[in-house]
Amino acid sequence: MPSGVDVAIRPDATHGIVAVDSQMAPARTAALLTDPGFAQRFRPLMVSTSLAASWVADGRLAAYVGEDLVDGNLHYAAGFAVARAAGCVASDLYGRPLGPTAQGFVLAADAQTHAVLLAILRD
């Protein structure tokens, strides 16, 4: 892409790559990655960077899942703002809105990917 040219970002979940934060509890990580529904639809990428939120917005990742608190966390603010502006879907691990009482996060390129990940996390 030539320098100085603006290009709209677009979330895209078709490749199925889901970033899983490396700081997530081992039991939750193992449960997510070994779930048959996850294995059939997604490919994991272990990360430890809030840049992953921007990667979801730009279509490089289908989703980003973690246990950190996002509300008021400067490490996540910019990436989540970009993702929301791009139309990504975000909630805590239980489908509740992100905010001071949120527990972790699921940030997805689209509503379908978000719903599938929440269902897997609920099991």
Secondary structure by P-SEA (a helix, b strand, c coil): ccccbbbbbbbbcccbbbbccccccaaaaaaaaacaaaaacbbbbbbcccaaaaaaaaccccbbbbccccccccccaaaaaaaaaacccccccccccccccccbbbbbccaaaaaaaaaaaac
